[in-house]
Amino acid sequence: MSFPEHYSRFLIAERPNDIITPETFCFETVPFSLQPGKGEVLVQTQYLSIDPAQRLLLNADRAYREPLELGTVMTAIGLGVVREVGESVSLVPGDIVSGNLGWTEYIVFEEKGLQKIDVPQGAQVLDFLGPLGHIGITAVIGLLDYGQLKLGETVLVSGAAGAVGTIVCQLAKARGAKVYAIAGSAEKCAYLEKEAGVHKALNYKAPNFKEEFSTIETFDIFFDNVGGEILNLALTKMNLHARIIICGAISGYNGQETPPLTTYRSLLPKRARIQAFSLMDEAARFSSALQVLIGEFQKGTLRQKYHILEGLPSAPKALDMLFTGESNGKLIVKL
Ligand SMILES: NC(=O)c1ccc[n+]([C@@H]2O[C@H](COP(=O)([O-])OP(=O)(O)OC[C@H]3O[C@@H](n4cnc5c(N)ncnc54)[C@H](OP(=O)(O)O)[C@@H]3O)[C@@H](O)[C@H]2O)c1
């Protein structure tokens, strides 16, 4: 196998105060001198997942783990192909793997930090950054384990047209729920109603959103990806014993002031529960959640729309698109 003389990567140059800027990352091209040692493999990155948590981890304060360090390669879950292996490794060149590869064209990685991908029938490798990867696993654990969805319940989903949101909507529908969705454009709402099978989707950017929201049914589970004002509004629509599952709070990741939880008093009369969760704590559940997802995927009930940008240099722009509403489906950078 021959390798290029140089490869490219992005380092974190400075912490953004709000949206990321051209100064946030430093793009560099360096001589290729990567060589896997004992227990290591050399991986060539093929696809990078662009996730809201990447922006959160650029902030100086601790989120669900330590902030990213300046001067290091920008973090990202990715898919790549093994190009060379060191001693005592069971992966072989040509294997497809997933792991925290980062914004780099090549990386030497410890084998134990990588997962070998065996693509099931009917799927494509990219689905391991979508319904069969961390996205689908988040949806299963949030909705089924923490949400304890029961047949015939009503589910409300925010950030519903995004990667996790669309999987939650379809999974809930496949389990017999009536699903209401909130998303940021008429086009995304039409997709949710026509393709993802939700009962009704509401555009939170429309002038009559609050009026429309007041007319929907009360929910048993609110799967929240957004937080802030949408969370406050949702708490006005709970059924008895409602479960509010905090998956994310993207409305505050760019350093915005988070509005106070003004509607929390409704929790008491509804004996409701608010529960946040993080995949970081759930490694023991990954393989059983994956089996659920493969089952649903092969029945045709789970589909993911991909929004793919070409080339490593497009990664900063892609990250920003998660916050402007320009991303439309699971956002990916293809190298
Ligand atoms: N708990 C966990 O372990 C875990 C794991 C994975 C992801 N997450 C969380 O799950 C959420 C969704 O992640 P994802 O990867 O599926 O991203 P995504 O939904 O594909 O993309 C983010 C979407 O959020 C919406 N958005 C952005 N800013 C907003 C705002 N101020 N108010 C309302 N909506 C806004 C945008 O859609 P619109 O056009 O609809 O505005 C955007 O497309 C994130 O909060 C993420 O942090 C949590």
Ligand as a Chemical Component Dictionary entry (heavy atoms), coordinates in Angstrom:
data_LIG
# 
_chem_comp.id                   LIG 
_chem_comp.type                 NON-POLYMER 
_chem_comp.pdbx_formal_charge   0 
_chem_comp.three_letter_code    LIG 
# 
loop_
_chem_comp_atom.comp_id 
_chem_comp_atom.atom_id 
_chem_comp_atom.alt_atom_id 
_chem_comp_atom.type_symbol 
_chem_comp_atom.charge 
_chem_comp_atom.model_Cartn_x 
_chem_comp_atom.model_Cartn_y 
_chem_comp_atom.model_Cartn_z 
_chem_comp_atom.pdbx_ordinal 
LIG N1  N1  N 0  -27.988 12.404 25.105 1  
LIG C1  C1  C 0  -27.148 11.891 24.227 2  
LIG O1  O1  O 0  -26.374 10.983 24.523 3  
LIG C2  C2  C 0  -27.145 12.441 22.830 4  
LIG C3  C3  C 0  -26.576 11.715 21.765 5  
LIG C4  C4  C 0  -26.665 12.255 20.459 6  
LIG C5  C5  C 0  -27.280 13.495 20.262 7  
LIG N2  N2  N 1  -27.782 14.160 21.346 8  
LIG C6  C6  C 0  -28.484 15.447 21.174 9  
LIG O2  O2  O 0  -29.575 15.236 20.318 10 
LIG C7  C7  C 0  -29.902 16.464 19.667 11 
LIG C8  C8  C 0  -30.041 16.220 18.168 12 
LIG O3  O3  O 0  -28.766 15.822 17.650 13 
LIG P1  P1  P 0  -28.631 15.404 16.124 14 
LIG O4  O4  O 0  -27.280 14.830 15.939 15 
LIG O5  O5  O -1 -29.812 14.616 15.732 16 
LIG O6  O6  O 0  -28.654 16.823 15.371 17 
LIG P2  P2  P 0  -29.680 17.252 14.245 18 
LIG O7  O7  O 0  -31.029 17.239 14.887 19 
LIG O8  O8  O 0  -29.461 16.485 13.024 20 
LIG O9  O9  O 0  -29.293 18.756 13.931 21 
LIG C9  C9  C 0  -29.588 19.759 14.787 22 
LIG C10 C10 C 0  -30.957 20.395 14.442 23 
LIG O10 O10 O 0  -31.370 21.153 15.565 24 
LIG C11 C11 C 0  -32.210 22.182 15.141 25 
LIG N3  N3  N 0  -31.864 23.414 15.874 26 
LIG C12 C12 C 0  -30.688 24.068 15.861 27 
LIG N4  N4  N 0  -30.743 25.156 16.653 28 
LIG C13 C13 C 0  -32.004 25.189 17.165 29 
LIG C14 C14 C 0  -32.689 26.068 18.043 30 
LIG N5  N5  N 0  -32.097 27.158 18.560 31 
LIG N6  N6  N 0  -33.981 25.791 18.345 32 
LIG C15 C15 C 0  -34.598 24.703 17.825 33 
LIG N7  N7  N 0  -34.003 23.827 16.995 34 
LIG C16 C16 C 0  -32.719 24.072 16.666 35 
LIG C17 C17 C 0  -31.985 22.373 13.640 36 
LIG O11 O11 O 0  -33.154 21.943 12.962 37 
LIG P3  P3  P 0  -34.409 22.942 12.701 38 
LIG O12 O12 O 0  -34.325 23.332 11.267 39 
LIG O13 O13 O 0  -35.550 22.088 13.032 40 
LIG O14 O14 O 0  -34.215 24.135 13.599 41 
LIG C18 C18 C 0  -30.862 21.408 13.317 42 
LIG O15 O15 O 0  -30.986 20.791 12.068 43 
LIG C19 C19 C 0  -28.805 17.461 20.037 44 
LIG O16 O16 O 0  -29.276 18.282 21.085 45 
LIG C20 C20 C 0  -27.691 16.557 20.526 46 
LIG O17 O17 O 0  -26.835 17.212 21.426 47 
LIG C21 C21 C 0  -27.716 13.659 22.603 48 
# 
loop_
_chem_comp_bond.comp_id 
_chem_comp_bond.atom_id_1 
_chem_comp_bond.atom_id_2 
_chem_comp_bond.value_order 
_chem_comp_bond.pdbx_ordinal 
LIG N1  C1  SING 1  
LIG C1  O1  DOUB 2  
LIG C1  C2  SING 3  
LIG C2  C3  SING 4  
LIG C2  C21 DOUB 5  
LIG C3  C4  DOUB 6  
LIG C4  C5  SING 7  
LIG C5  N2  DOUB 8  
LIG N2  C6  SING 9  
LIG N2  C21 SING 10 
LIG C6  O2  SING 11 
LIG C6  C20 SING 12 
LIG O2  C7  SING 13 
LIG C7  C8  SING 14 
LIG C7  C19 SING 15 
LIG C8  O3  SING 16 
LIG O3  P1  SING 17 
LIG P1  O4  DOUB 18 
LIG P1  O5  SING 19 
LIG P1  O6  SING 20 
LIG O6  P2  SING 21 
LIG P2  O7  DOUB 22 
LIG P2  O8  SING 23 
LIG P2  O9  SING 24 
LIG O9  C9  SING 25 
LIG C9  C10 SING 26 
LIG C10 O10 SING 27 
LIG C10 C18 SING 28 
LIG O10 C11 SING 29 
LIG C11 N3  SING 30 
LIG C11 C17 SING 31 
LIG N3  C12 SING 32 
LIG N3  C16 SING 33 
LIG C12 N4  DOUB 34 
LIG N4  C13 SING 35 
LIG C13 C14 SING 36 
LIG C13 C16 DOUB 37 
LIG C14 N5  SING 38 
LIG C14 N6  DOUB 39 
LIG N6  C15 SING 40 
LIG C15 N7  DOUB 41 
LIG N7  C16 SING 42 
LIG C17 O11 SING 43 
LIG C17 C18 SING 44 
LIG O11 P3  SING 45 
LIG P3  O12 DOUB 46 
LIG P3  O13 SING 47 
LIG P3  O14 SING 48 
LIG C18 O15 SING 49 
LIG C19 O16 SING 50 
LIG C19 C20 SING 51 
LIG C20 O17 SING 52 
# 
